[in-house]
Structure formats: structure tokens, C-alpha cells
Amino acid sequence: MSATLVLDSGVSRQLVRERKEKGIDGHDEVWEGIYVMSPEANLEHQDLAMDFANIFSEVVKKAGLGRVHAGANVSDRRTNWKKNYRVPDVVVVLHGGRAEDCDTHWLGGPDFLVEIEGPDDDIEKKLPFYSKVGVRELLIVDRDARSLRLLRQAGGTLVLAGHSELGTAAWLASEVLPLAFRRRANRSKPHIEVKRTDGKSGHWII
């Protein structure tokens, strides 16, 4: 992924202002005081995020287990949080979890996150932050290939718990949500299959 460093503060402020005015700053982030302009999500990216959010709402929100957001601010700070925050594609916070509702953002790690990775994204660079704030599980979805990686908190670090991709379409069972995920091959294009693991009916192809 290429990057551009803008050292002129006036130009930087103008760019940020223009993105806000155009409404394309929804997934922009600040990493330790550095403003990070994320690529604008295409329609497929947004569809995937909404599909996951809808499934989680059915399983988590409607069951009274917690809250679900299709994008939310996550920070390691109660005040001055805009100096350091990330905006995952989907956020799940269970009741009794460590994340604290600060109205504008979640302080500390949510229980489950989804990050959808496009060609210009580099989710790996977010892992130290997500590890530090205590995210319990992170599902990384390749937007185009539909391959999946499930990372799980272990000793203060998110580590790979499993992957599901072409040739290894294994089920990835969450230890946080009553759900399992896998890449599913199709003649025209790959899909993602999601099923409940708590004995209740629920099966989705996205």
C-alpha cells in the first residue's frame, strides 16, 4: 500500500475538512496523533459489513446479549480520544465486557470485531492497537477472495486461531459468539458461510 506524508499543516487541515464535507471520512482514523485517511469503501465492502452486522444483531442484540455497530470509534483513552482511535467495520460489545461506553467511542477492547480488507488496506498494522486495548476476537475478511482469518486474544496479543481459504475451507468457531464462519466455494464467486453453534437455528450465506 502506497502512502503520502503531508508535512504542510494547512494542506493537511484542508484535506481533512474536505473529506468531512464530502462525507468520506467515516473510516478515517488517528494513530497516535497521525491522521490516517482510509480508502473509501466500495459498495461490496459496505454490503459485507452490513451483512455481518445484521447477523450479529440477530444473534446478539435481539437476544439481549450486547450491542452491535456497523462501524464505531474504539480508543485507548477516555479523554482526548481523537488523538488515538480506530474504526473497525463491525463492532460487537457484550454485556459485562471490558469495553466502556463513552458516548462518542468505546474505551478499551470490544469483544468481537470484523475488519474487511481491500487491496489498499493493511489490517496488520492495526493488530498492535487491537491487542493492547484487549479485543477478544478479530475476524479479518478478504473482500475479494472471501478468505477468512480469525485472531484470538492470548496473553495480551491477538494471535491466529485459524484460517479458511481456498483449499482449506475449514469452519472457524468463535469462542466469543455462538457462531462459526468459513469460506464457501461457488462456481461464479466465493461466499462466506455463517452458522450458529448454540443449537439454535441460524444459517447464512453472504
Secondary structure, 3 states (H helix, E strand, C coil): CCCCCCCCHHHHHHHHHHHHHHCCCCCCEEECCEEECCCCCCHHHHHHHHHHHHHHHHHHHCCCCEEEECCCCEECCCCCHHHCEECCCEEEEECCCCCEECCCCEECCCCEEEEEECCCCCHHHHHHHHHHHCCCEEEEEECCCCCEEEEEEECCEEEEEEEEECCECCCEECCCCCEEEEEECCCCCCEEEEEECCCCCCEEEC
